[in-house]
Amino acid sequence: MKKIIVFGSCVSRDTIEHLDGFILQEYFARSSFASLFSTVHPAVSNLNYDRIESDFQKRMVKSDLTKSVQDKIGRLDFDCILIDFIDERFDCYSEYGSLNTISNEFLKLQVGLGEVVAFDSDYKFSIWKKGFSSFVKKAILNKKKVYLIEAYFCSEFIDGDEIKKFDSDHRRVNTFLDKLYGFVRKHFKNEVEIIAPLQAARIADTSHKWGLAPYHYINKFYEQVAFQMSSNESVEIVSTAQKFYKSPSPELDFCVLHIKGGCNDLYDLILKAGLQVEQVGSYLLITSIEVSDSQNVFSGFGYESSREEFVFADSDINKIKVCESSVGNFSRAIKKDDSWEFYCDYFGFSCLYTYQSETCAIVSNRAHLTAALVQYLEAKPEVNDDFLSTLILDHPFFSHQAFSNDAPLKNVYRVPVNHKAILRKGEIEIIVSDEGFYQHSNSSFDYKELVVNSARDIESHCKSIIDKFGIDNIVFDLSGGKDSRLAIAPALALGYKPCVRTVNHPGSSDLSISNYISGKFGLPYFNGPLTANKRVGVKKVIDLWVSYTMGDYNVMPAGERLGNGDYKRIRITGAGGELYREFWSLMIPEEYRLDGDVLKHLIKNKNPFSEKLKKSNPEKYESLISYVNTTAYGGYSGGADDFLWRSYVEFRNRFHFGLRSYSTANDSVYVSPIISKEMWKSSIIIRQKGLSLDQFFADVTNEIFPPFSSIPYDKEKGVNSFLEKKKLVVLKGEDNYKKSSFLALEEAEDENYYVDLGLCKSEDYIFKRRMASSLGRLYDFFSDSPENLAVLKILFDQYEIVRRRFKKQARILESRLFGFAEYISSSVFEEKAESNSWLLFFNPLLDVEVIYSQDVAEVEILLDHGVKCDDYEFAIYLYKDGLREKTIWYRPQSKFSVELEGKGYNKLVAFAKVKSKEDFVFNIEVELNEKL
């Protein structure tokens, strides 16, 4: 727990109630920073403090008059300070060289006032600057973190469902507050962390526990402050030791393994990880929870077409009749005589993973559990070196396994869609489930019949979901596009008015379309998260991405995800529509598909890092080309178009595009009624006929709910003409008031603040640090492989370039590396301390400060958060008009006194070299404002 003290108003104090991981040590209020470091009034001991009834108020006034905070900052045991400037609204009085705050509580002392100093006067501001500067310097001297809440007086307040304006004008106070914040930003940008809630949260609340005041905000304000503080406080928490986190209901994690020779201590380790283990014949069955039948294990949910019933894993196992030809999102393991049979739902929304070696054979529905067991059971697990090389490809879909079935560990594979696995005495066999999966006759083609059959099947799916849970327990994720519109159409056709939700994405018209649909049909509507009960910080978002890349939950326990509150757990989504439509054609340019030269796009298309690999390690480069060629084409003789379609369907990472049973950000159950065997069969026939699959989608939707035919899709022109200034039924919770669709559009980005990583000022450090940690772990793993170490250096060079220029590409590269490192260095069964290898992949140089005085330049190299000078040696170059004129060679100190010879120096380059690692050197270039 972080120990925190508060110096400020109720704004800071109320925030503490929303903070997890902090404990309040002391609270100081009713004081101006101008008063704080002033001299003590000579008559302070003669005042009658009993006139103040409240002990708290009495203590606050005494603290202001005696200036006791000066001493307490050095004495109190705490880690950080939270402050705000709302109490700067009070005037001060000056007497005998002492400046004191005229708070409402101070006035109860009934003392004569000296000279009154207006709260926003120039004189007070001059004293305030000195007081605040002394406060910050004292805090920094004592190594305390300082947080400042950027709080203003609100102009509006919420009263029930109405937004009202305050009668009084607060512009004078806010102008002065602006002046104070400007001073802090200019002079203490590195010493004080300013927390600035979004504009949508800056509104007062009549139901506030202290009553209505322009600085008594809605809960959203305090939650945003707490979220940003928690995110920033997690900066240094970059653990490499990950525990095994169980999948939430209705999924359960299972693994069946056959160990050749036995492994006596495996039982204890599995139980230590919180898992169940049972001997079933010659096999071990490992599950995340106790199961009722150890020979028939079911995880997830599915649709029983024969009974038109939707079934969950919490049902009686003997009554669950779904099989490999059923749709849904499930995996199953069944014991049969001396073998086990494993399969997933028909379209492979769930996943199975296999591993086979001379030591053991494993089949599991969790990638993390599979990788961890492989690492424990094998003396030295083999890494797929070629898979590591694919990370340098400038094509995330390939290295995310969109067209390949390889994993970072050798011999770990996913069971392809439309296949099942048989485990028999240490041998794994993969067999096809349905030989006709890709083949459907179109001899008696009837377009209308295909539309009607597909529509009826999807209607049946949606109705069974509503019958199972009830419409009031369901929310529809509605973007307004083809997939989500098809998913909600049956509910509207049945006469329901379901709750819908949209998260806006910059550059898309999702929000405008869903706004219009919600307004037109009178649907309860959320824009943004369904709950404000839990905020996920940046560090936890990174953990979610690691899980996302690996394809399941592995670093986020349920209690740390969003959604632990009053929310609708069943989410109906349009996920899976890309199964039918050719989404991948947007990813690989047509000229490459027509030529059949996918490799040209994946490897040779002006990728400087592949070229660097070609020069530094030609054999590795040729191995990469061979790997991509064999894993992508695999001897397939069809055309490029057909290959890309089939290989995507068969080997896609089913956790892209919402293809997962749960959001990795919250524990909602994601169900997609548009996953339909009739739709699949029809789409194949439509493809064979060369007709438009997009048009077919629209026709099926309109067959179910004809009113949708008059509403354009997001990529068509004329969307704006459909926007009407209507009031929406916005549900209480995230938004506590009604607003028009235009207001929703204006505030779209604000509503997504809970995953807006740009809000966190330490974001860059956190990503850099986690990236360095991942590369450092790989460095330790590959210490005996010069070829792989060369690939790591290329990856780091690639990352440093894209991190500075292309934020989105940097995030893609980060998530791929995070998942890769986790996959081959899981530590489910034991804690692993992090080595210092991360230093090799972390640029510690933040800035350079240069002070010139009488032919001597005082140079200080400033280091990033969390690194120490002791780990590096430093050097500097000084330039005149492009020519290096002066060199200071490596030394352990980061401060230099440089004697200058004449003037004209206009550029400085600083270097940091990791001690004992000559090849790992970082630099930063600084243009000098004035020629020295």
KEROLO-841354 format. One record per residue (C-alpha): residue in one letter; x, y, z. Coordinates in steps of 0.001 Angstrom, whole numbers, padded with zeros to 6 digits, always signed. Layout:
BEGIN
AXYZ...
END
This chain:
BEGIN
M+000000+000000+000000K+001243+003500-000867K+001159+005959+002035I-000258+009304+000959I-000880+012715+002547V-003300+015323+001211F-002752+019075+001136G-005799+020648-000415S-009561+020788-000404C-012284+018138-000310V-011482+017550-004002S-008314+015706-003015R-009794+014163+000110D-012789+012733-001777T-010460+011244-004394I-008842+009042-001734E-012103+007095-001418H-011765+006009-005059L-008093+005009-004849D-007027+001385-004549G-003593+000702-003116F-003250+003985-001155I-003669+004657+002553L-004203+008192+003905Q-001623+009247+006506E-002514+012914+007044Y-004878+015556+005664F-004162+019324+005591A-006845+021728+004354R-008009+025363+004426S-004550+026735+003633S-003032+028674+000768F+000493+027882-000361A+001140+031595+000093S+000473+031097+003819L+002190+027749+004093F+005800+028899+004165S+005201+032353+005593T+006433+033342+009072V+004382+032444+012148H+002125+035196+013557P+003428+036308+017009A-000049+036105+018605V-000863+032628+017340S-000697+031058+020819N-003119+033586+022326L-006089+032779+020094N-009227+031101+021453Y-009493+028008+019262D-012467+026721+021268R-014668+029031+019205I-014295+026380+016465E-016497+023392+017366S-015120+020794+014938D-011833+019204+016009F-010900+018749+012364Q-011542+022412+011502K-009710+023507+014650R-006682+021424+013645M-006723+022836+010110V-006758+026465+011269K-003955+025778+013747S-001911+024133+011022D-002308+027186+008768L-001377+029656+011528T+001562+027652+012943K+002909+026627+009484S+003407+023111+010851V+003327+021497+007388Q+006896+022720+006816D+008126+020413+009547K+005753+017508+008922I+006812+016994+005296G+010223+015969+006614R+008937+013901+009562L+005876+012018+008354D+006204+008516+006895F+004589+008677+003449D+005312+007997-000232C+003411+010686-002100I+001421+013921-001731L-001886+014776-003395I-002681+018498-003711D-005208+020810-005359F-005622+024587-005550I-009340+024992-004783D-008546+026508-001360E-006660+029283-003145R-010126+030862-003485F-009724+032341+000010D-008340+035823+000610C-005406+036163+003029Y-004516+038728+005668S-001065+040151+006270E+000166+041266+009684Y+003582+041351+011409G+005181+039803+008317S+002876+036787+008509L+000408+035812+005765N-002559+033638+006796T-005582+032144+005035I-008990+033710+005728S-010986+030505+005588N-014576+030251+006811E-013284+028354+009846F-010664+031021+010625L-013370+033693+010761K-014914+031831+013728L-011921+032956+015838Q-013338+036509+015653V-009949+038210+015542G-009229+041560+014007L-007763+041288+010542G-004702+043141+009378E-004316+044039+005715V-006597+041872+003576V-004845+040438+000501A-007205+039521-002340F-006966+035855-003387D-005979+036751-006966S-003808+039802-006306D-000324+040106-007778Y+001113+040371-004266K-000460+037107-003152F+000689+035413-006353S+004280+036509-005748I+004190+035054-002201W+002332+031988-003449K+005072+031202-005984K+007696+031203-003233G+005564+029062-000939F+004699+026511-003596S+008286+026288-004832S+009525+025687-001292F+006866+023022-000801V+007821+021104-003965K+011555+021344-003309K+011083+020038+000218A+008966+017146-001074I+011537+016260-003754L+014363+016540-001232N+012546+013937+000858K+011961+011816-002280K+008165+012189-002238K+006000+012016-005348V+003736+015077-005856Y+000357+014817-007625L-001673+017923-008507I-005365+017680-009450E-006259+020276-012075A-009576+021329-010538Y-011736+024337-011490F-015037+025792-010372C-017823+024228-012465S-020266+026330-014424E-022893+023540-014525F-024360+020969-012174I-026512+017905-012582D-029902+017791-010889G-031665+014487-011504D-031795+014140-015287E-031248+017839-015964I-028129+019905-016508K-028385+023352-014910K-026119+026376-014722F-024872+028051-011547D-026225+031552-011022S-022865+032950-009926D-019997+033642-012301H-016801+031754-011466R-014603+033132-014235R-012498+035242-011849V-011579+032233-009685N-010880+030025-012708T-008697+032686-014323F-006513+032725-011212L-006441+028924-011075D-005326+028910-014699K-002453+031204-013733L-001362+028789-010985Y-001470+025727-013216G+000499+027577-015878F+003233+028354-013328V+003472+024691-012312R+003648+023478-015909K+006377+025949-016741H+008604+025491-013708F+007834+022025-012271K+006796+019871-015225N+009156+017057-014170E+008603+017357-010423V+004805+017528-010259E+002431+015070-011950I-000642+017041-013047I-003834+014978-013153A-006321+016583-015539P-009784+014966-015676L-011654+015259-018959Q-014089+018093-019592A-017087+015733-019515A-016348+015002-015837R-016058+018654-014781I-019626+019005-013617A-021016+019457-010093D-023592+017160-008502T-026568+018105-006322S-026416+014643-004732H-022803+015084-003589K-022354+014039+000030W-021158+017557+001008G-024000+019255-000849L-023975+021372-003979A-020884+023505-004628P-018993+024292-007835Y-016133+022034-006674H-018273+019079-005506Y-018094+016980-008662I-019848+013937-010085N-018195+010588-009270K-016705+010356-012748F-014301+013200-011883Y-012825+011412-008868E-012694+008087-010729Q-010640+009634-013518V-008185+011140-011030A-007883+007809-009220F-007449+005958-012510Q-004590+008177-013657M-002862+008054-010283S-003128+004273-010107S-001795+003979-013662N+001203+006168-012919E+001915+004485-009595S+002252+001166-011433V+005176+002484-013474E+007798+000520-011590I+005736-002641-011304V+007010-004598-014317S+007052-008157-013071T+008156-011049-015232A+006771-013692-012896Q+003238-014538-013993K+000791-016743-012141F-001875-018819-013819Y-005230-017025-013860K-008286-019133-014480S-010756-018363-017233P-014093-017079-015878S-017331-019062-016089P-018753-020538-018287E-015273-021446-019498L-013086-023811-017550D-009476-024609-018344F-008535-028205-018993C-005473-030171-020003V-004958-033883-020571L-001366-035115-020630H+000435-038369-020975I+003935-038401-019471K+006368-041056-020618G+008205-042230-017530G+006083-040302-015022C+006679-037131-013042N+006011-037541-009330D+006312-033917-008244L+003931-032579-010906Y+000928-033132-008616D+002264-030768-005964L+003112-028076-008501I-000292-028212-010167L-002084-027968-006821K+000214-025080-005848A-000988-023259-008949G-004579-023601-007701L-005580-026228-010261Q-007325-029592-009889V-005574-032801-010968E-006878-036347-011299Q-005433-039610-012615V-007710-040996-015334G-006246-044285-016485S-002744-043595-017815Y-003514-039890-018250L-003519-036839-015992L-006554-034545-016211I-005857-030970-015062T-008772-028542-014681S-009201-025038-013278I-012228-026107-011198E-013555-029406-009929V-015594-031203-012603S-018547-033528-012045D-017427-036049-014677S-013675-036556-015155Q-014270-038348-018464N-016483-035706-020073V-015275-032097-019769F-017073-029187-021443S-016005-025509-021491G-017916-022546-022925F-021334-022465-024565G-023029-023780-027668Y-026234-024079-029636E-028098-027374-029867S-029829-027071-033228S-031964-030204-032755R-033617-028720-029648E-033150-025043-030561E-031543-024538-027165F-028570-022480-026005V-026445-024360-023431F-023812-023161-020928A-021011-025093-019268D-022871-024753-015967S-025550-027116-017284D-025733-030797-016341I-022874-032331-018351N-024987-035368-019239K-027607-033113-020844I-025163-031172-023047K-025572-032662-026521V-023375-030294-028549C-020785-031975-030778E-018110-030952-033298S-020830-029988-035790S-022486-027568-033320V-021881-023816-033406G-021009-021645-030426N-017804-021083-028520F-016794-024239-026715S-014131-026912-026334R-014660-030469-025138A-012627-033459-023940I-014186-036962-023850K-012548-040172-022578K-013089-043169-024872D-011638-046522-023819D-007839-046036-023920S-007878-042634-025649W-009208-039079-025386E-011096-037164-028091F-010984-033351-028234Y-012921-030933-030403C-014154-027336-030569D-017229-025691-032017Y-017792-025965-035770F-016128-022647-036659G-013336-022866-034113F-014183-019880-031974S-012632-021767-029102C-009133-023194-029409L-007233-026371-028627Y-003450-026633-028358T-001274-029720-028701Y+002306-030620-027840Q+004108-033885-028491S+007712-034933-027807E+009655-037922-026528T+008869-036714-022998C+005125-036095-023044A+001976-035423-025044I-000380-032569-024105V-003789-031379-025314S-005264-028280-023660N-007694-025446-024301R-005279-022879-022753A-002128-021675-024513H-000623-020416-021263L-001096-023728-019462T+000327-025621-022442A+003441-023422-022595A+003995-023608-018836L+003755-027412-018742V+006118-027750-021700Q+008685-025596-019944Y+008371-027547-016724L+008434-031036-018250E+011179-030427-020800A+014776-029965-019660K+015303-027327-022374P+012165-026415-024334E+012947-025749-027968V+012117-022320-029315N+010867-021949-032866D+013692-019727-034120D+011969-018988-037408F+008879-017820-035581L+011081-015330-033712S+012362-014033-037039T+008834-013372-038297L+008503-010670-035650I+010665-008406-037787L+008259-008715-040712D+006322-005576-041490H+003066-007496-041468P+001341-008072-038136F-001201-010560-039458F+001414-013071-040428S+003440-012900-037245H+000161-012987-035311Q-000417-016363-036983A-003184-015302-039320F-001948-017667-042063S+000209-020071-040083N-000159-022744-037412D+003197-022400-035680A+003834-021123-032165P+006897-019612-030440L+007681-023036-028902K+008495-025873-031263N+005923-028650-031534V+003132-026516-030022Y+000235-026227-032473R-003373-025188-032482V-005862-027737-033692P-007102-026250-036998V-010738-025351-037522N-012821-028328-038645H-010398-030800-037047K-010324-032784-033840A-007478-034315-031843I-007146-037893-030620L-004652-038568-027771R-003761-042239-027512K-000871-043413-025291G+001415-040498-025924E+000591-040060-029607I-001592-037241-030976E-003564-037625-034182I-005302-034704-035905I-008215-035688-038150V-010754-033765-040253S-014210-033418-038727D-016283-032567-041811E-014953-033408-045294G-017581-031133-046822F-016688-028068-044763Y-015539-026012-047781Q-017739-027708-050382H-021410-027044-050999S-023304-027803-054185N-024791-024898-056110S-026452-026978-058825S-029941-025788-057877F-029044-022161-057123D-031876-020113-055635Y-030657-016810-054221K-033902-016042-052377E-033863-019451-050726L-030291-018891-049467V-031312-015530-047996V-034407-016934-046280N-032650-020032-044878S-029799-017929-043478A-032229-015443-041950R-034296-018145-040225D-031165-019816-038774I-029849-016546-037309E-033310-015692-035955S-033410-019071-034212H-029975-018482-032640C-030874-015037-031342K-034214-016192-029947S-032569-019081-028062I-030085-016670-026440I-032893-014312-025362D-034921-017260-024052K-031924-018436-022028F-031006-015130-020348G-033927-012737-020794I-033741-009520-022801D-033166-007388-019672N-029890-009210-018975I-028447-008669-022439V-026711-005759-024141F-026104-005605-027894D-022770-004221-029128L-023917-002063-032026S-021467-000328-034349G-024088+000119-037031G-022074-001902-039535K-023115-005055-041354D-022210-007609-038698S-023658-005963-035589R-026782-004855-037454L-027444-008452-038500A-026940-009566-034864I-029551-007167-033437A-032101-007482-036266P-033892-010598-034837A-034424-008900-031450L-035977-005853-033126A-038111-008099-035339L-039435-009818-032196G-040556-006434-030868Y-037880-005993-028187K-036122-002722-027419P-032767-004068-026209C-030008-002076-024577V-027234-001227-027059R-023657-000053-026617T-021053+001549-028867V-017447+002526-028319N-016428+005094-030877H-013224+004738-032880P-011588+007863-034360G-012101+008068-038105S-015126+005748-038175S-018789+006632-038305D-019817+003841-035912L-021092+006242-033304S-023161+008312-035707I-024844+005244-037201S-025553+003579-033842N-026817+006898-032505Y-029236+007161-035373I-030449+003547-035040S-030899+003939-031271G-032824+007180-031687K-034968+005880-034535F-036086+002758-032693G-036050+004198-029136L-033360+001873-027769P-031661+002357-024379Y-028143+003401-025319F-024643+003434-023833N-021690+005192-025410G-018560+003828-023786P-018076+001410-020871L-020993-000252-019129T-019512+000200-015682A-017433+002775-013906N-016758+000554-010902K-013297-000542-012002R-010609+001327-013905V-007762-000495-015567G-004420+001312-015514V-001904+001373-018339K+000207-001391-016847K-002859-003634-016604V-003852-002743-020170I-000417-003991-021254D-001065-007204-019351L-004352-007549-021217W-002506-007197-024502V-000120-009963-023487S-003125-012181-022851Y-004689-011041-026122T-001555-011962-028090M-001285-015369-026461G-004943-015990-027099D-006277-016325-023572Y-006186-014894-020056N-002785-015322-018519V-001842-012167-016635M-005116-010648-015474P-007065-012078-012551A-010804-011525-012709G-010765-008996-009879E-008550-006632-011869R-010612-006562-015053L-013390-004161-015909G-016891-005307-015279N-016879-006099-011563G-020017-004201-010799D-023590-003658-011867Y-023417-004437-015564K-024985-006680-018160R-022783-009723-018493I-024272-011205-021657R-023107-009274-024710I-024501-010064-028166T-022035-009105-030866G-021593-009352-034614A-018211-011043-034193G-017385-013585-036853G-018821-011809-039879E-015381-011836-041475L-015710-015626-041791Y-018074-015022-044679R-016644-011841-046134E-013184-011263-047612F-011810-008983-044908W-008192-009976-045598S-008267-008442-049089L-007798-005091-047329M-004608-006392-045738I-002801-007778-048791P-002822-005607-051936E-004569-007070-054943E-001484-007085-057160Y+000230-009512-054804R-002802-011758-054657L-003187-011815-058425D+000478-012653-058854G+000242-015203-056081D+003291-013545-054526V+002207-013094-050952L+005830-013478-049911K+006716-010282-051736H+004329-008407-049483L+005311-010231-046306I+009082-010049-046612K+010458-008178-049577N+008164-005166-049742K+010663-002470-048735N+011144-003838-045248P+014427-002364-043958F+014621-004799-041062S+014377-007861-043289E+017092-006277-045402K+019192-005738-042281L+018760-009401-041397K+019752-010349-044936K+023017-008437-044585S+023875-009426-041023N+022827-013063-041248P+022086-014356-044788E+021380-017896-043570K+018807-016639-041096Y+017186-014571-043833E+016903-017559-046162S+015524-019611-043289L+012859-016935-042778I+011835-017017-046439S+011658-020806-046363Y+009616-020733-043162V+007056-018261-044496N+006830-020169-047759T+006186-023550-046148T+003878-022374-043374A+001875-020057-045615Y+001391-022276-048648G+002043-025683-047113G+001972-027296-050540Y-001502-025956-051277S-002132-026042-055021G-005099-023651-055253G-004967-020032-056388A-003834-017215-054116D-007367-015958-053429D-008664-019375-052426F-005555-020085-050373L-005815-016852-048384W-009478-017375-047647R-009099-020997-046536S-005899-020539-044557Y-007365-017544-042726V-010514-019479-041783E-008442-022495-040710F-005556-020870-038842R-006742-017384-037935N-006017-016114-034459R-009592-016370-033235F-008977-013617-030700H-008827-010906-033353F-011930-008954-034327G-013847-009888-031194L-013521-013607-031880R-013361-014668-028249S-015929-015688-025696Y-014889-012914-023317S-013552-009460-023731T-010068-009372-022261A-011053-006025-020749N-014148-007248-018899D-015777-010494-017960S-018790-010181-020200V-019847-013258-022158Y-019635-012483-025869V-022209-014388-027934S-022582-014085-031701P-025880-015260-033219I-024650-014600-036764I-022373-017668-036604S-024594-019877-038711K-024006-023047-040734E-026725-021955-043156M-024981-018612-043597W-021650-020379-044097K-023043-022751-046727S-024743-019852-048512S-021599-017701-048459I-019622-020477-050180I-022226-020742-052924I-022365-016946-053294R-018552-016938-053561Q-018624-019626-056250K-021152-017618-058208G-018977-014495-058012L-021752-012465-056369S-021360-009806-053668L-021123-011197-050152D-021676-007715-048730Q-024956-007445-050612F-025941-010904-049411F-025321-009772-045816A-027562-006769-046333D-030294-008886-047917V-030296-011362-045010T-030511-008468-042527N-033396-006853-044418E-035201-010200-044653I-035149-010378-040841F-035926-006704-040163P-037044-004753-043274P-036801-001254-041657F-032995-001584-041765S-033132-001364-045570S-033574+002418-045366I-030481+003031-043213P-027098+003339-044972Y-023962+001521-043818D-020931+003294-042431K-018911+003240-045664E-021660+004681-047817K-022148+008366-048535G-024866+010382-046968V-024475+009236-043378N-024597+012765-041996S-027945+013447-043613F-029415+010751-041365L-028292+012406-038151E-031232+013957-036394K-031162+016160-033328K-033055+013708-031139K-032891+012990-027441L-031529+009511-026634V-032512+007343-023708V-029075+007297-022075L-028896+004876-019163K-027733+006029-015742G-024328+004795-014679E-021569+005970-016966D-023689+008913-018117N-026096+010421-015601Y-027998+012698-017904K-029759+012774-021248K-027952+014248-024193S-028504+014536-027918S-026664+012452-030471F-024610+015520-031340L-023399+015850-027756A-022516+012163-027812L-020494+012694-030977E-018638+015634-029502E-017765+013690-026361A-016996+010364-028005E-013301+010385-027246D-013966+011542-023686E-016271+008609-023089N-013444+006181-023899Y-011093+007623-021327Y-010823+004403-019393V-008646+002863-022121D-007226+006095-023530L-003579+005429-022852G-002658+008928-023977L-003994+010261-020683C-001146+008720-018747K+001957+010846-018840S+004153+007904-017869E+002754+005820-020727D+005919+005965-022817Y+008052+004837-019907I+005738+001939-019070F+005742+000602-022615K+009492+001101-022989R+010107-000646-019699R+007854-003609-020442M+009393-003911-023918A+012868-003880-022396S+011773-006487-019860S+010470-008772-022624L+013599-008399-024750G+015773-008891-021671R+014048-012170-020864L+014536-013317-024447Y+018195-012250-024267D+018691-014458-021209F+016896-017320-022930F+018974-017033-026126S+022307-016309-024447D+023948-019223-026287S+022530-018297-029698P+024363-015479-031532E+021883-015722-034424N+018889-015045-032192L+020698-012304-030289A+021225-010589-033653V+017476-010797-034305L+016788-009245-030890K+019046-006292-031695I+017254-005790-035020L+013912-005905-033184F+015129-003325-030705D+016370-001039-033495Q+012999-001420-035228Y+011187-000585-032018E+013258+002535-031282I+012493+003892-034746V+008750+003239-034780R+008321+004296-031135R+009407+007832-031981R+007505+008127-035260F+004536+005769-035455K+002724+005182-032183K+000238+002684-033614Q+002936+000516-035193A+004901+000646-031959R+001910-000718-030057I+001572-003602-032540L+005254-004499-032222E+005066-004231-028427S+002075-006524-028099R+003721-009139-030344L+006934-009105-028321F+005121-009135-024975G+003191-012248-025952F+006211-013974-027465A+008342-013442-024353E+005502-014636-022131Y+004972-017734-024237I+008531-019009-023935S+009248-017879-020381S+006060-018566-018438S+006477-019084-014714V+003164-020472-013521F+004698-022748-010901E+007480-020608-009442E+008552-017013-009041K+011408-015826-011231A+013459-012772-010403E+014174-010417-013274S+017799-010052-014323N+019391-006769-015375S+019343-007761-019058W+016471-005353-019632L+019014-002512-019397L+020385-003617-022780F+017076-002722-024442F+016072+000435-022588N+017296+003839-023730P+017903+005613-020400L+018626+009051-021878L+015809+011494-021280D+017362+014932-021819V+020535+016972-021412E+020765+020154-019379V+023504+022627-020308I+024410+025719-018269Y+027118+028031-019652S+029266+030254-017457Q+032596+031926-018349D+033965+029498-020950V+032762+026462-018981A+029674+024403-019828E+028066+022496-016964V+026429+019478-018625E+024080+017074-016859I+022678+013998-018610L+019157+013389-017303L+018036+009775-017030D+014605+008245-017441H+012526+007033-014516G+013683+003827-012813V+017314+003670-014010K+020479+004386-012027C+023738+006045-013039D+025613+003123-011506D+024606+000881-014432Y+026153+003092-017137E+029164+005024-018328F+028644+008360-020086A+030310+010366-022839I+029538+013534-024818Y+030415+015078-028189L+030228+018825-028868Y+029806+020061-032454K+030388+023287-034350D+028446+023538-037600G+028320+019786-038110L+031912+019045-037104R+032826+017335-033842E+035109+019718-031995K+035272+018282-028505T+035003+014771-027010I+034650+013734-023383W+035282+009988-023176Y+033334+007505-021087R+033223+007996-017342P+030844+006799-014599Q+029477+010283-013805S+026519+011813-015661K+027673+015381-014920F+030463+017119-016837S+032312+020410-016533V+033535+021136-020046E+036108+023825-020743L+035179+025493-024011E+037662+026724-026542G+036018+029726-028125K+032343+029891-029102G+030126+028464-031809Y+029134+025074-030344N+025602+024365-031567K+024985+020641-031019L+025665+018136-028263V+025365+014345-028416A+025292+012419-025146F+026033+008685-024885A+025244+006070-022250K+026914+002671-022381V+025754-000281-020291K+028707-001314-018120S+030479-004468-019296K+028380-004500-022478E+030383-002677-025151D+027825-003310-027907F+024895-001669-026111V+025263+002105-026447F+022461+004690-026430N+022596+008315-027485I+020528+011475-027508E+021113+014538-029671V+020445+018054-028388E+020436+021244-030445L+021843+024074-028342N+019541+027093-028384E+022385+029568-028280K+025824+028881-029692L+028217+028411-026799
END
